[in-house]
């Protein structure tokens, strides 16, 4: 089987506008959650979120570009450019035929959709811009990344709520393994922090009004964020032949469906996905040193995920280091798995485990080592990233130190 490695990474998210800034913030335990700065925020019950601050789209894109680029597409393009720059790839000419893009997103161009519903229904306008459909369609980000970098192989978008990024990266892995491509840009992007996006989530009654505290007994819900991350997945021999710097190996992937409830998670379904990723990568339980948990900060998710980890790892669960970075950058929905994969790469390459900040009150039902509040130095050979979505869809990636 063809092996797959990561040779480039890029991101823009609430913690930083690139990978070095993001990793530094993770190591420092920075919290990017704060008061929302969006239109009509006073009409919302939930008025906090993790926004990408200090960002002006006009600094990166022309006015002509911005007629086509919703915020979620902008995040993908900026992340992809960083990843390609680090990878040092030349995909001009025919080389682009062996390269593609798979990105995850849940809402797609939700800001565009929100603005235009407002214009038509609230303001009574009878015309919209002719490029509204190309801006809001879920595949816009993947298509523009393809156009920008001459990626003429497989290009598609995956939308599976909070597991979108992990599903996208898993499919990119499979395409390289199966010989359909040598290089895939993959990850996820999301920009849901608009009035309609927040209002819709309020209805679920899973949102916190004061912060995200995964696994803590005083947790009271999730907090939304925005942003994205893109990685260069590359066939290992292809990368070695050109002398690429390998960040880590993508060792295993699995997905499962709970087939039980549309919103309530299942420990059994999550456990099957984790076991599947280990089996796919030929990884022993004792090899795993770190798990980036889905860890949303809701009462049910955190208990269920803890139980699933115990079910899979048995006695080794007590030796695992587990953390949720959502307390820092919020829940990026379709982009969250991609940004969280950066913490796994940091653990493997730099030997630094990102902390679970805000963990102040132990919950007897959440009894693992969650690396509370402060980053930790540790050697990690294998890291796993969990994503468990509404709809009962689970996607787990396993990474191995290069």
C-alpha positions in Angstrom: 0.0 0.0 0.0 1.3 3.5 -0.9 2.2 5.5 2.2 1.1 9.1 2.7 2.9 11.9 4.4 2.2 15.6 5.2 4.7 18.0 3.6 2.9 21.3 4.1 0.4 23.0 6.4 -1.4 26.3 6.5 -4.1 27.9 8.6 -6.0 31.0 9.5 -8.1 30.7 12.7 -8.9 32.6 15.9 -5.5 31.7 17.5 -3.4 32.9 14.6 -3.1 33.7 10.9 -0.5 31.1 10.2 0.8 27.8 11.6 3.7 29.2 13.8 1.3 31.7 15.5 -1.3 29.1 16.0 1.1 26.6 17.6 2.6 29.3 19.8 -0.9 30.2 21.0 -1.7 26.6 21.7 1.5 26.1 23.7 0.6 29.3 25.7 -2.9 28.1 26.4 -4.4 31.2 24.8 -8.2 31.7 24.7 -9.4 33.4 21.6 -13.1 33.3 22.7 -14.6 36.7 23.3 -17.5 39.1 22.6 -18.9 38.7 19.1 -18.4 41.6 16.7 -21.1 40.9 14.1 -24.2 42.7 12.8 -27.3 42.5 15.1 -25.4 40.8 17.9 -27.7 42.5 20.4 -30.6 40.3 19.1 -28.7 37.1 20.0 -28.9 35.2 23.2 -25.4 33.9 22.6 -23.0 36.8 22.2 -19.6 35.1 22.4 -17.5 33.3 19.8 -14.0 32.7 18.5 -13.6 35.1 15.6 -10.6 35.6 13.3 -9.6 39.0 14.5 -7.2 41.5 12.9 -8.2 40.3 9.5 -9.0 42.6 6.6 -10.0 40.7 3.4 -8.9 43.7 1.3 -5.3 43.1 2.4 -5.3 39.7 0.7 -7.7 39.9 -2.2 -8.7 42.3 -4.9 -12.2 43.8 -5.2 -12.8 41.6 -8.3 -11.7 38.5 -6.3 -14.1 39.4 -3.4 -17.1 39.3 -5.7 -16.5 35.5 -5.8 -14.9 34.7 -2.4 -17.1 34.2 0.6 -15.3 34.3 3.9 -15.0 30.5 4.1 -13.3 30.5 0.6 -10.9 33.2 1.7 -9.8 31.1 4.7 -9.2 28.1 2.4 -7.2 30.1 -0.2 -5.0 31.6 2.5 -4.4 28.3 4.2 -3.7 26.5 0.9 -1.2 29.1 -0.1 0.7 28.7 3.1 0.7 24.9 2.8 1.9 24.9 -0.8 4.7 27.4 0.1 5.9 25.1 2.9 5.7 22.0 0.7 7.7 23.7 -2.1 5.7 21.9 -4.7 5.7 22.8 -8.4 2.4 21.6 -9.9 2.5 23.5 -13.1 1.8 21.8 -16.4 1.0 18.1 -16.5 2.0 17.7 -12.8 -1.3 19.2 -11.9 -3.2 16.2 -13.3 -1.9 14.0 -10.5 -3.0 16.5 -7.8 -6.3 17.4 -6.3 -8.3 19.0 -3.5 -10.8 17.6 -1.0 -12.1 20.1 1.6 -14.7 19.8 4.4 -17.2 22.5 5.2 -20.6 22.4 6.9 -22.2 25.7 6.0 -20.3 26.7 2.9 -20.9 30.4 2.0 -23.2 31.1 5.0 -22.2 34.8 5.2 -23.2 35.3 1.6 -26.5 33.4 2.2 -27.2 35.4 5.3 -26.5 38.8 3.7 -28.7 38.0 0.7 -31.6 36.7 2.7 -31.5 39.9 4.6 -31.4 42.0 1.4 -34.3 40.1 -0.2 -36.6 39.6 2.8 -35.8 42.3 5.3 -34.8 45.1 2.9 -37.2 44.2 0.1 -34.7 44.1 -2.7 -35.7 42.3 -5.8 -32.2 41.7 -7.3 -29.1 40.0 -6.0 -25.5 39.9 -7.4 -25.1 37.5 -10.3 -22.3 35.7 -8.5 -24.3 34.8 -5.4 -24.6 31.1 -6.3 -20.8 30.7 -7.1 -20.0 32.5 -3.7 -22.3 30.4 -1.5 -22.0 26.9 -3.0 -20.2 24.5 -0.7 -17.6 23.5 -3.3 -16.5 27.1 -4.0 -13.5 26.9 -1.7 -12.2 23.6 -3.2 -12.8 24.8 -6.7 -10.9 28.1 -6.1 -8.0 26.3 -4.5 -7.9 24.0 -7.6 -7.9 27.0 -9.9 -5.3 28.9 -8.0 -2.8 26.0 -7.9 -3.5 24.1 -11.1 -4.9 21.0 -9.3 -6.6 19.1 -12.1 -7.1 15.7 -10.5 -9.9 14.8 -8.0 -11.6 17.8 -6.5 -14.6 17.7 -4.3 -16.2 18.9 -1.0 -17.4 16.9 1.9 -20.1 18.2 4.2 -20.7 16.0 7.3 -21.2 18.7 9.9 -18.5 18.6 12.6 -16.7 15.7 11.0 -16.3 17.3 7.6 -12.6 18.0 7.8 -11.7 14.6 9.1 -13.8 12.9 6.4 -12.2 15.1 3.8 -8.7 14.2 4.9 -9.6 10.5 5.1 -10.8 10.5 1.6 -7.7 12.3 0.4 -5.6 9.7 2.1 -7.6 7.0 0.3 -7.1 8.6 -3.1 -3.4 8.7 -2.8 -3.2 5.2 -1.4 -5.4 4.0 -4.3 -3.2 5.7 -7.0 -5.7 8.3 -8.1 -3.3 11.1 -7.2 0.2 11.7 -5.8 -0.7 15.0 -4.1 -3.9 16.2 -2.4 -4.6 19.5 -0.7 -7.0 18.7 2.1 -8.5 20.0 5.3 -11.5 22.2 6.0 -12.9 25.7 6.3 -15.9 27.4 8.0 -17.3 30.8 8.5 -20.6 30.6 10.3 -20.3 33.5 12.7 -23.1 35.6 11.2 -26.5 36.4 12.7 -28.3 33.5 11.0 -25.6 31.1 11.8 -25.5 31.8 15.5 -29.3 32.1 15.7 -29.7 28.6 14.2 -27.3 27.1 16.7 -29.1 28.9 19.6 -32.1 26.7 18.9 -30.2 23.6 19.8 -29.6 24.8 23.4 -26.0 23.4 23.4 -24.2 26.8 23.4 -22.4 28.3 26.3 -22.9 32.0 27.2 -19.6 32.3 29.1 -17.0 29.9 27.6 -16.0 26.5 26.5 -14.7 24.1 29.3 -14.3 20.6 27.9 -14.4 17.7 30.4 -14.8 20.1 33.4 -17.7 19.5 35.8 -18.8 23.1 35.4 -19.0 22.9 31.6 -22.2 24.3 30.1 -21.8 24.0 26.3 -19.9 24.7 23.2 -18.7 28.0 21.6 -18.6 28.5 17.9 -15.4 29.6 16.1 -14.4 30.2 12.5 -11.4 29.6 10.3 -9.7 26.7 8.5 -6.6 24.7 7.8 -5.2 23.0 4.7 -2.5 20.3 4.4 -0.4 18.9 1.6 -0.9 15.1 1.6 1.7 13.5 -0.6 2.7 10.0 -1.5 5.8 9.2 0.5 8.1 8.1 -2.3 7.0 11.2 -4.3 8.0 13.4 -1.4 11.3 11.7 -0.7 12.3 11.8 -4.4 12.1 15.6 -4.3 13.7 16.0 -0.9 10.6 17.3 0.8 10.5 18.0 4.5 8.1 15.5 6.0 6.0 16.8 8.9 4.5 13.4 9.8 2.9 10.3 8.3 -0.8 9.9 7.9 -0.9 6.3 9.2 -4.6 5.4 9.5 -8.2 6.5 9.1 -11.6 5.1 9.8 -15.2 6.3 9.8 -18.4 4.9 11.3 -22.1 5.7 11.7 -23.9 5.5 15.0 -27.1 4.7 13.1 -28.9 5.7 16.4 -29.8 9.3 16.9 -29.5 12.5 14.9 -27.9 14.6 17.7 -27.0 12.3 20.7 -23.6 10.7 20.3 -22.9 7.0 20.8 -19.8 5.7 22.6 -20.1 2.4 20.6 -20.0 4.3 17.3 -17.1 6.5 18.3 -15.1 3.4 19.6 -15.6 1.6 16.3 -14.1 4.6 14.4 -11.1 4.7 16.8 -10.5 1.0 16.6 -10.8 1.2 12.8 -8.2 3.9 12.5 -5.7 1.9 14.6 -6.3 -1.3 12.6 -6.0 0.6 9.3 -2.6 2.0 10.4 -1.4 -1.3 12.0 -1.0 0.6 15.3 -0.9 -1.1 18.7 -2.8 0.5 21.5 0.4 1.1 23.4 1.9 3.1 20.6 -0.7 5.9 21.0 0.5 8.7 23.2 -1.9 11.6 22.4 -5.5 12.0 21.4 -6.9 15.3 20.3 -10.5 14.8 21.5 -13.6 16.1 19.8 -14.2 17.6 23.3 -17.0 20.1 22.6 -17.7 21.1 26.2 -21.2 19.7 26.2 -22.2 17.4 29.0 -23.2 14.4 26.8 -20.3 14.6 24.3 -17.5 14.7 26.8 -18.9 11.8 28.9 -19.5 9.7 25.8 -16.1 10.3 24.3 -14.4 9.5 27.6 -16.3 6.2 27.7 -15.4 5.4 24.1 -11.7 6.0 24.8 -11.9 3.7 27.8 -13.7 1.0 25.8 -11.0 1.1 23.1 -7.8 1.4 25.1 -8.7 -0.5 28.3 -5.8 -0.3 30.8 -3.7 1.9 28.4 -6.3 4.7 28.7 -4.8 5.7 32.0 -1.4 6.4 30.2 -2.9 8.4 27.4 -2.7 12.2 27.1 -6.0 13.7 25.9 -6.9 17.3 25.2 -9.5 19.4 23.5 -8.2 22.6 21.9 -11.8 23.9 21.3 -11.6 25.8 24.7 -9.0 27.9 22.9 -10.2 28.3 19.3 -13.9 27.4 19.6 -15.7 24.8 17.6 -15.0 25.5 13.9 -17.7 23.0 12.9 -16.6 21.8 9.4 -13.2 23.3 9.8 -12.5 22.1 13.3 -10.8 18.8 12.6 -8.3 20.5 10.3 -7.2 23.1 12.8 -7.1 20.4 15.5 -4.8 18.3 13.4 -2.2 21.0 13.9 -2.0 20.0 17.6 -1.3 16.4 16.6 1.5 17.5 14.4 2.9 19.7 17.2 2.8 16.7 19.6 4.7 14.5 17.1 7.3 17.0 15.8 7.8 19.3 18.7 7.0 17.0 21.6 4.4 19.5 23.0 0.9 18.5 24.1 -1.7 21.3 23.7 -3.6 21.8 27.0 -7.3 21.7 27.7 -7.8 25.1 29.2 -10.6 26.1 31.6 -10.6 22.6 33.2 -11.1 23.6 36.9 -13.5 21.1 38.4 -13.0 17.4 37.9 -16.0 15.4 36.6 -16.1 11.8 37.9 -17.5 10.8 34.5 -14.5 12.3 32.7 -11.5 10.7 34.4 -8.7 10.7 31.8 -5.5 12.8 31.7 -6.8 15.9 29.9 -3.5 17.9 30.2 -5.3 20.5 32.2 -4.6 24.1 31.6 -0.9 24.0 30.8 0.9 22.6 27.8 3.2 19.6 28.5 6.5 18.3 27.0 6.3 14.6 26.0 7.6 12.3 23.3 4.7 11.1 21.1 5.1 8.5 18.4 1.4 8.2 17.4 -1.4 10.8 17.7 -5.1 10.5 17.0 -7.6 13.1 16.1 -11.3 12.5 16.8 -14.3 14.1 15.1 -17.9 13.1 16.0 -20.7 14.9 14.2 -24.4 15.4 14.4 -26.0 12.7 12.4 -24.0 10.1 14.2 -21.0 10.3 11.9 -17.6 9.6 13.2 -14.2 10.1 11.6 -10.8 9.4 13.2 -7.3 10.0 11.8 -4.1 8.5 13.2 -0.7 10.2 12.6 2.8 8.7 13.1 6.0 10.6 13.9 8.2 10.9 10.8 
